[in-house]
Amino acid sequence: MDNNFVKLAAIDVSKHIEKKQNLSYLSWSWAVDQLMRHDPMANWEFHAPEQFGETYMVACTVTAFGKPIKMHLPVMDHRNQAVKNPDAFVINKNMMRCLVKAIACHGLGLYIYSGEDLPSDSEEVKPVPRVEAKPAKPPASIEGAEAPAWQIKITTTPEASMDDFISMVFAATNKMLEFAKTEKQLMEIFKVNRVIFDKVKAADAGVYNEIMDSFKTTKAKVSQ
């Protein structure tokens, strides 16, 4: 009897892996293409997201070779941290990641997930870089200020990597956007920190796009 798991597990997925910081992702469109080539009758079903406080869990069942396998995935950001009150875009993105994970359980690219269930204290402990995002309160005015009030200030340790820097910029930007009340303030935040954002864009376009999405979301809120 043929072992279909072994056949899918033998496929080299290395050329179709996308890297984002320290994480590896397999293209969902390629994964589906490979699955359907090996089992034209394969199908999948997304289940209703489950809410846990302010966070969500998505689930997907993939049936291949007559065997259904259901997998779950927390709705996460690029740092693999649970997203509080995620919008439809973030949930949809994680649903497709969950689809790939369920397909992997049938053999395709399963090794990508090796070690994800290890306890976090097994990881190398590094000094935690300090993040500072100002202002603590919205400024009354930022026009003509010698030191821009909306400047994101990042303080890192010598051991900090580019991934650490990107994560800090991401966190600091979202914290800063909480204080913006007008479109003018949003524009000031972007202009003042343009050099930092360009640095993030050059290192990781995916995170840069997420930052821009945060600007768009905040703009929609302040425009109401």
Backbone as ProteinMPNN parsed JSONL, in Angstrom:
{"seq_chain_A": "MDNNFVKLAAIDVSKHIEKKQNLSYLSWSWAVDQLMRHDPMANWEFHAPEQFGETYMVACTVTAFGKPIKMHLPVMDHRNQAVKNPDAFVINKNMMRCLVKAIACHGLGLYIYSGEDLPSDSEEVKPVPRVEAKPAKPPASIEGAEAPAWQIKITTTPEASMDDFISMVFAATNKMLEFAKTEKQLMEIFKVNRVIFDKVKAADAGVYNEIMDSFKTTKAKVSQ", "coords_chain_A": {"N_chain_A": [[0.849, -1.206, 0.0], [0.597, 2.155, -0.912], [2.238, 4.851, 0.717], [1.046, 7.835, 1.199], [1.699, 10.0, 2.776], [4.474, 9.829, 3.062], [5.23, 10.336, 0.434], [4.437, 13.035, 0.053], [5.964, 14.203, 2.04], [8.465, 13.9, 1.048], [8.832, 15.839, -0.819], [10.681, 18.623, -1.912], [10.507, 21.623, -0.384], [11.941, 23.888, -0.087], [12.49, 26.002, -1.92], [10.203, 27.422, -1.933], [9.695, 28.634, 0.395], [8.984, 31.379, 2.439], [10.668, 33.924, 4.14], [10.309, 35.652, 7.163], [11.539, 37.758, 9.345], [12.637, 35.719, 11.925], [11.095, 33.603, 11.206], [9.568, 31.009, 9.208], [7.627, 30.631, 6.301], [5.387, 28.797, 4.283], [4.284, 29.154, 1.004], [0.845, 29.484, 0.557], [-0.603, 29.105, -1.789], [1.087, 27.581, -3.389], [1.293, 25.308, -1.803], [-1.337, 24.338, -1.856], [-1.52, 23.806, -4.58], [0.336, 21.679, -4.873], [-0.841, 19.763, -3.224], [-3.286, 19.249, -4.547], [-2.351, 18.18, -6.907], [-1.474, 15.716, -6.098], [-3.676, 14.619, -4.901], [-6.529, 14.952, -6.355], [-9.08, 15.015, -5.31], [-8.941, 16.176, -2.892], [-9.944, 18.34, -0.203], [-10.912, 21.215, 1.794], [-11.911, 22.806, 4.864], [-12.802, 25.728, 6.526], [-13.18, 26.657, 9.886], [-15.368, 28.397, 12.169], [-13.876, 31.218, 13.698], [-12.574, 31.09, 17.029], [-13.039, 32.869, 20.038], [-10.842, 34.136, 22.482], [-10.79, 35.881, 25.116], [-9.45, 38.895, 24.21], [-8.295, 37.908, 21.981], [-8.01, 35.605, 19.143], [-8.647, 32.298, 17.775], [-8.068, 30.388, 14.928], [-9.233, 27.728, 12.761], [-8.783, 24.85, 10.678], [-9.804, 22.211, 8.584], [-8.342, 19.776, 6.685], [-8.961, 17.488, 4.198], [-7.462, 14.786, 2.813], [-6.573, 12.165, 0.649], [-8.636, 10.726, 1.659], [-8.54, 11.109, 4.385], [-9.318, 13.135, 7.084], [-7.8, 15.957, 8.64], [-7.565, 18.117, 11.313], [-6.459, 21.328, 12.184], [-5.331, 23.91, 14.436], [-4.739, 27.445, 14.881], [-3.408, 30.253, 16.494], [-4.436, 33.644, 16.048], [-2.008, 35.569, 14.815], [0.694, 38.042, 14.8], [3.519, 39.331, 12.875], [5.519, 38.721, 14.646], [4.846, 36.424, 15.794], [3.117, 36.754, 17.898], [0.081, 36.826, 19.701], [-2.664, 38.592, 18.296], [-4.499, 41.303, 19.46], [-7.941, 41.897, 19.256], [-8.21, 41.449, 16.33], [-8.519, 42.518, 12.87], [-10.529, 41.806, 9.878], [-8.72, 41.353, 7.801], [-6.333, 40.469, 9.037], [-7.248, 38.152, 10.299], [-8.013, 36.634, 8.061], [-5.515, 36.25, 6.815], [-4.239, 34.627, 8.68], [-5.898, 32.427, 8.62], [-5.246, 31.311, 6.159], [-2.634, 30.599, 6.687], [-3.143, 28.652, 8.557], [-4.385, 26.774, 6.957], [-2.205, 25.91, 5.403], [-0.723, 24.751, 7.437], [-2.365, 22.617, 8.17], [-2.3, 21.162, 5.811], [0.37, 20.488, 5.888], [0.376, 18.553, 7.847], [-0.325, 16.367, 6.462], [1.981, 15.742, 5.304], [3.395, 17.502, 3.546], [5.992, 19.672, 3.71], [6.178, 19.466, 6.487], [8.35, 19.516, 8.197], [9.01, 22.155, 8.549], [7.667, 23.083, 10.741], [8.918, 21.939, 12.833], [9.874, 21.837, 16.16], [8.299, 23.943, 17.019], [6.684, 23.498, 19.162], [8.25, 23.497, 21.359], [9.098, 24.46, 24.71], [9.232, 27.913, 25.641], [11.335, 28.631, 27.305], [13.431, 27.197, 26.443], [14.79, 28.482, 24.572], [17.507, 30.56, 23.535], [18.548, 32.911, 25.867], [18.454, 36.326, 25.566], [19.677, 39.653, 26.15], [17.121, 41.977, 26.782], [16.177, 44.379, 24.533], [15.574, 47.857, 25.1], [12.586, 49.662, 24.69], [11.359, 52.74, 23.697], [8.73, 54.882, 23.37], [7.473, 57.916, 22.556], [5.066, 60.64, 22.468], [4.048, 60.507, 25.982], [1.658, 61.584, 26.406], [-0.678, 63.13, 24.13], [0.734, 65.795, 22.284], [0.117, 69.32, 22.654], [0.732, 70.931, 20.581], [2.726, 70.495, 17.712], [3.994, 71.912, 15.906], [6.753, 73.651, 14.635], [8.474, 72.72, 16.537], [11.664, 72.148, 17.932], [12.745, 69.647, 18.64], [11.16, 67.058, 17.362], [7.958, 66.13, 18.531], [6.777, 63.766, 17.966], [8.687, 61.888, 17.53], [9.982, 58.646, 17.235], [11.789, 56.9, 19.563], [14.399, 54.72, 19.731], [16.154, 52.566, 21.742], [18.806, 50.448, 21.875], [20.614, 47.464, 22.858], [24.077, 46.4, 22.599], [23.938, 43.759, 21.801], [21.637, 43.523, 20.359], [19.762, 42.572, 17.474], [18.99, 43.093, 13.925], [16.426, 42.135, 13.618], [15.46, 42.497, 16.202], [15.469, 45.281, 16.296], [13.57, 45.891, 14.284], [11.258, 44.75, 15.395], [10.972, 46.374, 17.625], [10.512, 48.878, 16.459], [8.088, 48.354, 15.22], [6.416, 47.847, 17.471], [6.684, 50.284, 18.866], [5.678, 52.116, 17.003], [2.962, 51.381, 16.806], [2.209, 51.946, 19.391], [2.623, 54.695, 19.425], [0.714, 55.499, 17.528], [-1.617, 55.229, 18.922], [-1.974, 57.6, 20.203], [-2.526, 59.471, 18.301], [-4.84, 61.774, 17.04], [-5.782, 63.126, 14.873], [-5.702, 63.42, 11.251], [-3.631, 65.027, 10.461], [-1.79, 64.757, 12.539], [-1.135, 62.088, 12.19], [0.214, 62.231, 9.75], [2.392, 63.75, 10.535], [3.675, 61.967, 12.27], [4.474, 60.034, 10.458], [6.179, 61.51, 8.735], [8.204, 62.491, 10.474], [9.4, 60.153, 11.303], [10.299, 58.956, 9.006], [12.827, 58.098, 8.075], [13.43, 55.952, 9.776], [11.31, 54.216, 9.138], [11.917, 53.707, 6.464], [14.246, 52.275, 6.769], [13.294, 49.967, 7.983], [11.682, 49.048, 5.894], [13.582, 48.399, 3.961], [14.814, 46.257, 5.167], [12.787, 44.429, 5.851], [10.148, 44.035, 4.043], [7.621, 43.046, 4.497], [6.946, 43.566, 7.214], [7.079, 46.317, 7.111], [4.873, 46.843, 5.458], [2.866, 46.027, 7.192], [3.07, 47.979, 9.132], [2.308, 50.202, 7.635], [-0.319, 49.447, 7.177], [-1.311, 49.734, 9.741], [-1.21, 52.493, 9.986], [-3.176, 53.145, 8.075], [-5.45, 51.982, 9.234], [-5.653, 53.469, 11.589], [-6.044, 55.982, 10.5], [-8.567, 55.67, 9.381], [-10.068, 55.501, 11.711], [-9.693, 58.011, 13.0], [-10.853, 59.632, 11.175], [-13.517, 59.339, 11.337]], "CA_chain_A": [[0.0, 0.0, 0.0], [1.389, 3.385, -0.986], [2.169, 5.766, 1.853], [0.953, 9.172, 0.608], [2.398, 10.93, 3.659], [5.888, 9.765, 2.707], [5.392, 10.979, -0.873], [4.371, 14.486, 0.234], [7.08, 14.613, 2.903], [9.704, 13.83, 0.266], [8.891, 16.985, -1.728], [11.553, 19.717, -1.471], [9.729, 22.864, -0.335], [12.864, 24.968, 0.272], [12.421, 27.128, -2.847], [8.891, 28.064, -1.811], [9.587, 29.142, 1.759], [9.162, 32.815, 2.596], [11.228, 34.259, 5.441], [9.929, 36.92, 7.787], [12.348, 37.753, 10.559], [13.181, 34.384, 12.198], [10.05, 32.624, 10.938], [9.491, 30.492, 7.846], [6.262, 30.411, 5.845], [5.246, 28.137, 2.993], [3.237, 29.786, 0.207], [-0.377, 28.671, 0.598], [-1.035, 28.76, -3.153], [1.93, 26.475, -3.844], [0.929, 24.132, -1.008], [-2.596, 23.827, -2.406], [-1.205, 23.256, -5.906], [0.975, 20.383, -4.696], [-1.819, 18.847, -2.647], [-4.262, 18.859, -5.559], [-1.659, 17.349, -7.894], [-1.356, 14.368, -5.55], [-5.031, 14.133, -4.591], [-7.501, 15.874, -6.961], [-10.316, 15.024, -4.525], [-8.679, 16.816, -1.597], [-10.768, 19.53, 0.083], [-10.647, 21.785, 3.111], [-13.01, 23.565, 5.474], [-12.432, 26.652, 7.596], [-14.161, 26.694, 10.961], [-15.57, 29.739, 12.73], [-12.839, 31.585, 14.671], [-12.963, 31.064, 18.437], [-12.505, 34.022, 20.752], [-10.262, 33.925, 23.805], [-10.562, 37.245, 25.586], [-9.332, 39.829, 23.087], [-7.592, 37.228, 20.9], [-8.803, 34.609, 18.42], [-8.028, 31.081, 17.269], [-8.711, 29.901, 13.707], [-9.071, 26.286, 12.585], [-9.017, 24.377, 9.318], [-9.721, 20.765, 8.391], [-7.962, 19.386, 5.328], [-9.191, 16.075, 3.923], [-6.654, 14.322, 1.686], [-6.459, 10.707, 0.597], [-9.723, 10.187, 2.464], [-8.277, 11.291, 5.811], [-9.427, 14.534, 7.524], [-6.933, 16.391, 9.736], [-7.928, 19.467, 11.749], [-5.409, 22.052, 12.899], [-5.681, 25.222, 14.983], [-3.655, 28.436, 14.856], [-3.773, 31.555, 17.074], [-4.298, 34.766, 15.117], [-0.756, 36.161, 15.259], [1.345, 39.037, 13.964], [4.787, 38.875, 12.317], [6.404, 38.272, 15.722], [4.208, 35.228, 16.351], [2.405, 37.142, 19.107], [-1.366, 36.912, 19.484], [-3.147, 39.935, 17.988], [-5.718, 41.662, 20.169], [-9.008, 42.452, 18.419], [-7.756, 41.469, 14.929], [-9.523, 42.829, 11.858], [-10.783, 40.726, 8.926], [-7.511, 41.098, 7.011], [-5.405, 39.676, 9.852], [-7.855, 36.829, 10.488], [-7.926, 35.909, 6.791], [-4.121, 35.87, 6.598], [-3.936, 33.508, 9.566], [-6.658, 31.267, 8.144], [-4.473, 30.684, 5.092], [-1.491, 29.961, 7.349], [-3.666, 27.448, 9.193], [-4.593, 25.833, 5.854], [-0.892, 25.342, 5.085], [-0.335, 23.9, 8.559], [-3.152, 21.382, 8.081], [-1.742, 20.408, 4.677], [1.663, 19.959, 6.338], [0.147, 17.341, 8.634], [-0.411, 15.27, 5.501], [3.35, 15.465, 4.887], [4.057, 18.534, 2.758], [6.672, 20.721, 4.471], [5.937, 19.334, 7.927], [9.569, 19.803, 8.961], [9.082, 23.589, 8.833], [7.081, 23.31, 12.061], [9.694, 21.207, 13.832], [10.354, 22.626, 17.289], [7.429, 25.054, 17.427], [6.013, 23.161, 20.406], [9.197, 23.507, 22.464], [8.84, 25.54, 25.675], [9.963, 29.132, 25.31], [12.548, 28.792, 28.085], [14.512, 26.442, 25.829], [15.442, 29.369, 23.633], [18.627, 31.327, 24.073], [18.118, 34.133, 26.539], [19.237, 37.481, 25.16], [19.275, 40.89, 26.811], [15.943, 42.548, 26.13], [16.377, 45.781, 24.163], [14.591, 48.754, 25.677], [11.81, 50.399, 23.704], [10.791, 53.978, 24.21], [7.878, 55.55, 22.394], [6.921, 59.148, 23.111], [4.87, 61.192, 23.792], [3.168, 59.772, 26.883], [0.368, 62.215, 26.155], [-0.64, 63.862, 22.865], [1.195, 67.171, 22.449], [-0.862, 70.335, 22.28], [1.128, 71.387, 19.258], [4.044, 69.992, 17.334], [4.492, 72.782, 14.848], [7.874, 74.501, 14.995], [9.264, 72.173, 17.634], [13.025, 71.819, 17.548], [12.822, 68.197, 18.745], [9.806, 66.613, 17.016], [7.284, 65.442, 19.627], [6.332, 62.448, 17.523], [9.854, 61.075, 17.181], [10.112, 57.34, 17.872], [13.146, 56.758, 20.078], [14.746, 53.324, 19.925], [17.413, 52.345, 22.449], [19.142, 49.027, 21.791], [21.86, 47.0, 23.461], [25.006, 45.949, 21.553], [23.579, 42.419, 21.35], [20.387, 43.566, 19.608], [19.872, 42.291, 16.045], [18.073, 43.856, 13.084], [15.082, 41.652, 13.947], [15.073, 43.184, 17.436], [15.191, 46.672, 15.922], [12.307, 45.919, 13.538], [10.176, 44.477, 16.347], [10.812, 47.553, 18.471], [9.876, 49.921, 15.655], [6.694, 47.936, 15.045], [5.707, 48.06, 18.732], [6.691, 51.709, 19.188], [4.783, 52.796, 16.07], [1.576, 51.121, 17.206], [1.975, 52.69, 20.628], [2.533, 56.095, 19.036], [-0.534, 55.732, 16.796], [-2.713, 55.3, 19.884], [-2.127, 58.98, 20.644], [-2.911, 60.335, 17.174], [-6.267, 62.092, 17.033], [-6.133, 63.763, 13.61], [-4.918, 62.989, 10.094], [-2.432, 65.847, 10.452], [-0.852, 64.14, 13.463], [-0.657, 60.868, 11.543], [1.193, 62.628, 8.743], [3.593, 64.179, 11.249], [4.344, 60.759, 12.758], [5.117, 59.392, 9.313], [7.27, 62.352, 8.24], [9.275, 62.582, 11.455], [10.063, 58.855, 11.429], [10.446, 58.395, 7.665], [14.117, 57.401, 7.946], [13.294, 54.675, 10.479], [10.427, 53.349, 8.355], [12.645, 53.287, 5.261], [15.196, 51.256, 7.198], [12.498, 48.748, 8.165], [11.257, 48.612, 4.556], [14.73, 47.782, 3.279], [15.161, 44.995, 5.838], [11.653, 43.493, 5.869], [9.021, 44.714, 3.405], [6.372, 42.548, 5.084], [6.675, 44.325, 8.431], [6.806, 47.697, 6.671], [3.482, 46.877, 4.984], [1.999, 45.941, 8.366], [3.099, 49.305, 9.761], [1.466, 51.067, 6.808], [-1.707, 49.047, 7.432], [-1.677, 50.336, 11.024], [-1.5, 53.896, 9.681], [-4.467, 53.196, 7.377], [-6.501, 51.674, 10.198], [-5.787, 54.625, 12.499], [-6.616, 57.069, 9.714], [-10.009, 55.421, 9.261], [-10.685, 55.78, 13.006], [-9.701, 59.449, 13.313], [-11.645, 60.323, 10.159], [-14.939, 59.125, 11.596]], "C_chain_A": [[0.88, 1.251, 0.0], [1.174, 4.251, 0.253], [2.205, 7.189, 1.294], [1.644, 10.224, 1.468], [3.877, 10.991, 3.283], [6.146, 10.486, 1.386], [5.391, 12.497, -0.734], [5.558, 14.996, 1.059], [8.396, 14.639, 2.139], [9.874, 15.021, -0.679], [9.762, 18.091, -1.116], [10.778, 21.033, -1.539], [10.622, 24.089, -0.155], [12.766, 26.197, -0.631], [11.121, 27.913, -2.735], [8.631, 28.582, -0.394], [9.852, 30.639, 1.772], [9.638, 33.089, 4.017], [10.712, 35.601, 5.918], [10.525, 36.923, 9.178], [12.88, 36.341, 10.779], [12.203, 33.269, 11.862], [10.032, 32.226, 9.466], [8.033, 30.209, 7.495], [6.287, 29.741, 4.481], [4.079, 28.766, 2.252], [1.991, 28.915, 0.167], [-0.814, 28.245, -0.797], [-0.215, 27.591, -3.694], [1.575, 25.189, -3.106], [-0.355, 23.499, -1.536], [-2.355, 23.181, -3.765], [-0.611, 21.854, -5.779], [0.002, 19.343, -4.147], [-2.779, 18.32, -3.715], [-3.64, 17.993, -6.657], [-1.574, 15.895, -7.419], [-2.715, 13.766, -5.178], [-6.06, 15.134, -5.114], [-8.81, 15.98, -6.183], [-10.122, 15.684, -3.157], [-9.561, 18.05, -1.429], [-10.459, 20.017, 1.487], [-11.83, 22.621, 3.564], [-12.46, 24.452, 6.583], [-13.559, 26.679, 8.624], [-14.268, 28.114, 11.52], [-14.493, 30.048, 13.757], [-13.401, 31.557, 16.094], [-12.29, 32.224, 19.154], [-12.014, 33.624, 22.134], [-9.888, 35.3, 24.345], [-10.57, 38.205, 24.417], [-8.653, 39.191, 21.88], [-8.464, 36.135, 20.294], [-7.949, 33.413, 17.996], [-8.795, 30.659, 16.019], [-8.435, 28.403, 13.578], [-9.419, 25.905, 11.158], [-8.875, 22.854, 9.28], [-9.416, 20.482, 6.928], [-8.166, 17.875, 5.197], [-8.426, 15.694, 2.66], [-6.489, 12.812, 1.779], [-7.483, 10.047, 1.527], [-9.571, 10.383, 3.958], [-8.367, 12.764, 6.197], [-8.482, 14.818, 8.695], [-7.278, 17.845, 10.05], [-6.788, 20.094, 12.53], [-5.92, 23.411, 13.357], [-4.472, 26.146, 14.893], [-4.136, 29.728, 15.506], [-3.61, 32.643, 16.01], [-3.116, 35.598, 15.603], [-0.248, 37.236, 14.298], [2.68, 38.479, 13.476], [5.773, 38.379, 13.368], [5.913, 36.981, 16.369], [3.588, 35.518, 17.717], [0.928, 37.287, 18.79], [-1.8, 38.359, 19.289], [-4.444, 40.194, 18.745], [-6.702, 42.327, 19.211], [-8.595, 42.553, 16.952], [-8.877, 41.822, 13.971], [-9.628, 41.671, 10.872], [-9.539, 40.355, 8.129], [-6.554, 40.182, 7.766], [-5.943, 38.265, 10.052], [-7.734, 36.005, 9.21], [-6.5, 35.412, 6.531], [-3.753, 34.657, 7.444], [-4.733, 32.256, 9.2], [-5.888, 30.542, 7.046], [-3.217, 30.016, 5.648], [-1.925, 28.652, 8.002], [-3.924, 26.367, 8.135], [-3.28, 25.129, 5.512], [-0.446, 24.388, 6.193], [-1.074, 22.57, 8.523], [-2.661, 20.513, 6.924], [-0.425, 19.762, 5.085], [1.488, 18.675, 7.136], [-0.086, 16.119, 7.74], [0.961, 14.979, 4.893], [4.096, 16.595, 4.215], [4.667, 19.629, 3.631], [6.484, 20.641, 5.969], [7.16, 19.723, 8.752], [9.726, 21.287, 9.288], [8.627, 23.873, 10.261], [7.839, 22.598, 13.172], [10.194, 22.153, 14.913], [9.42, 23.73, 17.737], [6.714, 24.774, 18.746], [6.971, 23.12, 21.594], [8.892, 24.649, 23.415], [9.745, 26.717, 25.405], [11.255, 29.264, 26.102], [13.701, 27.966, 27.551], [15.304, 27.308, 24.861], [16.569, 30.124, 24.319], [18.126, 32.625, 24.662], [19.041, 35.272, 26.125], [18.795, 38.698, 25.963], [18.124, 41.53, 26.049], [16.188, 44.009, 25.809], [15.249, 46.641, 24.732], [13.91, 49.561, 24.583], [11.221, 51.629, 24.357], [9.993, 54.638, 23.108], [7.247, 56.759, 23.068], [6.038, 59.826, 22.065], [3.984, 60.305, 24.654], [1.751, 60.306, 26.768], [0.454, 62.977, 24.847], [-0.178, 65.292, 23.088], [0.122, 68.156, 22.022], [-0.556, 70.846, 20.884], [2.506, 70.833, 18.944], [4.662, 70.867, 16.255], [5.643, 73.635, 15.377], [8.748, 73.965, 16.11], [10.663, 71.814, 17.139], [13.242, 70.305, 17.594], [11.414, 67.659, 18.508], [9.185, 65.763, 18.118], [6.874, 64.032, 19.257], [7.498, 61.533, 17.135], [9.861, 59.753, 17.951], [11.57, 57.178, 18.295], [13.408, 55.291, 20.391], [16.112, 53.226, 20.6], [17.7, 50.852, 22.438], [20.43, 48.719, 22.537], [22.786, 46.551, 22.336], [24.636, 44.585, 20.976], [22.345, 42.4, 20.454], [20.634, 43.359, 18.112], [18.942, 43.208, 15.256], [16.633, 43.43, 13.352], [14.57, 42.325, 15.215], [14.672, 44.63, 17.125], [13.83, 46.778, 15.232], [11.126, 45.708, 14.48], [9.906, 45.678, 17.233], [10.126, 48.688, 17.715], [8.39, 49.616, 15.479], [5.882, 48.242, 16.302], [5.591, 49.547, 19.059], [5.743, 52.488, 18.28], [3.333, 52.617, 16.481], [1.224, 51.843, 18.5], [1.796, 54.172, 20.315], [1.189, 56.404, 18.38], [-1.741, 55.803, 17.727], [-2.993, 56.739, 20.3], [-2.593, 59.921, 19.531], [-4.421, 60.529, 17.138], [-6.73, 62.72, 15.721], [-5.26, 63.212, 12.483], [-3.604, 63.767, 10.018], [-1.375, 65.239, 11.371], [-0.291, 62.839, 12.884], [0.427, 61.189, 10.519], [2.496, 63.067, 9.397], [4.381, 62.972, 11.756], [5.115, 60.102, 11.624], [6.332, 60.191, 8.843], [8.469, 62.337, 9.184], [10.088, 61.282, 11.521], [10.303, 58.177, 10.079], [11.747, 57.593, 7.508], [14.057, 56.027, 8.606], [12.442, 53.71, 9.668], [11.117, 52.845, 7.085], [13.653, 52.19, 5.592], [14.49, 49.919, 7.393], [12.093, 48.175, 6.807], [12.374, 47.884, 3.817], [15.065, 46.416, 3.865], [14.044, 43.968, 5.783], [10.415, 44.21, 5.341], [7.693, 44.288, 4.012], [5.989, 43.324, 6.326], [6.36, 45.777, 8.086], [5.353, 47.829, 6.22], [2.509, 46.799, 6.152], [1.95, 47.288, 9.088], [2.207, 50.267, 8.975], [-0.012, 50.725, 6.983], [-2.203, 49.645, 8.745], [-1.994, 51.82, 10.844], [-2.881, 54.031, 9.033], [-5.627, 52.95, 8.332], [-6.751, 52.849, 11.132], [-6.407, 55.801, 11.767], [-8.119, 56.912, 9.589], [-10.726, 55.768, 10.56], [-10.781, 57.279, 13.266], [-10.541, 60.243, 12.317], [-13.138, 60.193, 10.4], [-15.571, 60.315, 12.291]], "O_chain_A": [[1.793, 1.38, 0.816], [0.06, 4.361, 0.763], [3.275, 7.693, 0.953], [2.124, 11.231, 0.948], [4.459, 12.072, 3.197], [7.16, 11.167, 1.234], [6.231, 13.178, -1.323], [6.085, 16.079, 0.806], [9.337, 15.325, 2.541], [10.939, 15.195, -1.272], [9.597, 18.448, 0.051], [10.435, 21.501, -2.624], [10.12, 25.211, -0.079], [12.939, 27.321, -0.159], [10.962, 28.953, -3.375], [7.503, 28.921, -0.036], [10.827, 31.111, 1.187], [9.085, 32.558, 4.98], [10.683, 36.572, 5.161], [10.085, 36.195, 10.068], [13.529, 35.803, 9.882], [12.451, 32.109, 12.194], [10.427, 32.999, 8.593], [7.296, 29.624, 8.288], [7.109, 30.076, 3.629], [2.991, 28.898, 2.814], [2.059, 27.745, -0.211], [-1.339, 27.145, -0.973], [-0.749, 26.714, -4.373], [1.555, 24.111, -3.7], [-0.453, 22.277, -1.649], [-2.921, 22.13, -4.066], [-1.014, 20.943, -6.502], [0.023, 18.184, -4.559], [-3.053, 17.122, -3.788], [-4.324, 17.169, -7.264], [-1.598, 14.965, -8.225], [-2.874, 12.545, -5.148], [-6.428, 16.067, -4.401], [-9.568, 16.932, -6.374], [-11.056, 15.735, -2.357], [-9.884, 18.725, -2.406], [-9.822, 19.316, 2.274], [-12.638, 23.08, 2.757], [-11.742, 23.986, 7.467], [-14.738, 26.719, 8.273], [-13.357, 28.925, 11.357], [-14.217, 29.21, 14.615], [-14.545, 31.945, 16.333], [-11.121, 32.526, 18.912], [-12.675, 32.88, 22.858], [-8.805, 35.816, 24.067], [-11.571, 38.324, 23.71], [-8.452, 39.855, 20.863], [-9.508, 35.778, 20.839], [-6.726, 33.497, 17.877], [-10.023, 30.579, 16.039], [-7.517, 27.876, 14.208], [-10.242, 26.551, 10.511], [-7.951, 22.286, 9.863], [-10.155, 20.905, 6.039], [-7.622, 17.09, 5.973], [-8.701, 16.208, 1.576], [-6.289, 12.26, 2.861], [-7.245, 8.981, 2.094], [-10.385, 9.878, 4.73], [-7.584, 13.573, 5.7], [-8.379, 14.02, 9.626], [-7.282, 18.696, 9.161], [-6.219, 19.472, 13.426], [-6.822, 23.988, 12.75], [-3.33, 25.69, 14.836], [-5.175, 30.256, 15.111], [-2.723, 32.55, 15.162], [-3.186, 36.248, 16.646], [-0.688, 37.332, 13.153], [2.95, 37.289, 13.64], [6.746, 37.7, 13.04], [6.48, 36.506, 17.353], [3.538, 34.646, 18.584], [0.561, 37.808, 17.736], [-1.364, 39.248, 20.019], [-5.378, 39.395, 18.677], [-6.329, 43.215, 18.445], [-8.629, 43.645, 16.384], [-10.037, 41.483, 14.205], [-8.915, 40.676, 10.998], [-9.323, 39.184, 7.817], [-6.024, 39.228, 7.196], [-5.19, 37.294, 9.983], [-7.395, 34.823, 9.259], [-6.306, 34.283, 6.08], [-3.043, 33.764, 6.982], [-4.278, 31.14, 9.451], [-5.874, 29.312, 7.0], [-2.784, 28.983, 5.137], [-1.183, 27.669, 8.005], [-3.706, 25.182, 8.391], [-3.243, 23.909, 5.351], [0.141, 23.342, 5.917], [-0.495, 21.522, 8.806], [-2.611, 19.288, 7.034], [-0.128, 18.636, 4.687], [2.356, 17.802, 7.106], [-0.049, 14.981, 8.208], [1.095, 14.078, 4.065], [5.322, 16.651, 4.302], [3.94, 20.425, 4.226], [6.617, 21.651, 6.66], [7.025, 20.203, 9.877], [10.48, 21.648, 10.193], [9.135, 24.785, 10.914], [7.435, 22.655, 14.334], [10.856, 23.149, 14.621], [9.699, 24.4, 18.731], [6.197, 25.694, 19.38], [6.575, 22.759, 22.702], [8.465, 25.714, 22.969], [10.891, 26.548, 24.989], [12.186, 29.928, 25.647], [14.805, 27.998, 28.096], [16.367, 26.908, 24.388], [16.569, 30.298, 25.538], [17.366, 33.354, 24.025], [20.256, 35.196, 26.308], [17.65, 38.76, 26.408], [18.15, 41.614, 24.821], [16.39, 44.81, 26.721], [14.106, 46.194, 24.829], [14.559, 50.076, 23.673], [10.652, 51.557, 25.446], [10.522, 54.921, 22.033], [6.546, 56.608, 24.069], [6.243, 59.606, 20.872], [3.257, 59.455, 24.14], [0.776, 59.59, 26.997], [1.535, 63.431, 24.472], [-0.663, 65.947, 24.01], [-0.683, 67.866, 21.137], [-1.459, 71.153, 20.105], [3.353, 70.72, 19.83], [5.747, 70.57, 15.755], [5.53, 74.263, 16.43], [9.654, 74.651, 16.583], [10.822, 71.245, 16.059], [13.856, 69.741, 16.688], [10.556, 67.796, 19.379], [9.792, 64.8, 18.588], [6.649, 63.196, 20.132], [7.293, 60.512, 16.479], [9.758, 59.745, 19.178], [12.478, 57.307, 17.473], [12.72, 54.693, 21.219], [17.105, 53.741, 20.086], [16.899, 50.071, 22.951], [21.233, 49.611, 22.81], [22.321, 46.341, 21.216], [24.962, 44.274, 19.83], [22.036, 41.372, 19.851], [21.588, 43.897, 17.551], [18.2, 44.001, 15.836], [15.722, 44.257, 13.32], [13.396, 42.683, 15.304], [13.666, 45.13, 17.627], [13.032, 47.656, 15.56], [10.113, 46.399, 14.378], [8.755, 45.972, 17.558], [9.265, 49.376, 18.263], [7.545, 50.505, 15.578], [4.798, 48.82, 16.223], [4.533, 50.016, 19.477], [5.076, 53.417, 18.734], [2.564, 53.577, 16.505], [0.094, 52.295, 18.686], [0.918, 54.827, 20.875], [0.593, 57.448, 18.644], [-2.772, 56.372, 17.367], [-4.11, 57.067, 20.701], [-3.009, 61.047, 19.804], [-5.184, 59.565, 17.198], [-7.932, 62.837, 15.478], [-4.212, 62.615, 12.73], [-2.588, 63.238, 9.567], [-0.194, 65.209, 11.023], [0.886, 62.528, 13.067], [1.439, 60.493, 10.439], [3.579, 62.792, 8.88], [5.61, 62.953, 11.681], [6.254, 59.668, 11.797], [7.391, 59.62, 8.583], [9.61, 62.189, 8.747], [11.295, 61.302, 11.76], [10.49, 56.961, 10.019], [11.756, 56.533, 6.881], [14.572, 55.051, 8.061], [12.787, 52.537, 9.52], [10.926, 51.698, 6.68], [13.883, 51.286, 4.789], [15.014, 48.869, 7.019], [12.152, 46.964, 6.596], [12.141, 46.884, 3.138], [15.539, 45.527, 3.159], [14.307, 42.77, 5.68], [9.72, 44.903, 6.085], [6.744, 45.071, 4.043], [4.829, 43.705, 6.482], [5.483, 46.392, 8.693], [4.68, 48.804, 6.556], [1.45, 47.425, 6.12], [0.901, 47.686, 9.595], [1.451, 51.045, 9.556], [-0.864, 51.613, 6.942], [-3.37, 50.02, 8.859], [-2.921, 52.345, 11.46], [-3.659, 54.915, 9.392], [-6.658, 53.618, 8.257], [-7.895, 53.188, 11.433], [-7.207, 56.539, 12.341], [-8.863, 57.889, 9.677], [-11.852, 56.266, 10.537], [-11.823, 57.769, 13.701], [-10.9, 61.39, 12.579], [-13.937, 60.861, 9.744], [-16.767, 60.296, 12.582]]}, "name": "protein", "num_of_chains": 1, "seq": "MDNNFVKLAAIDVSKHIEKKQNLSYLSWSWAVDQLMRHDPMANWEFHAPEQFGETYMVACTVTAFGKPIKMHLPVMDHRNQAVKNPDAFVINKNMMRCLVKAIACHGLGLYIYSGEDLPSDSEEVKPVPRVEAKPAKPPASIEGAEAPAWQIKITTTPEASMDDFISMVFAATNKMLEFAKTEKQLMEIFKVNRVIFDKVKAADAGVYNEIMDSFKTTKAKVSQ"}
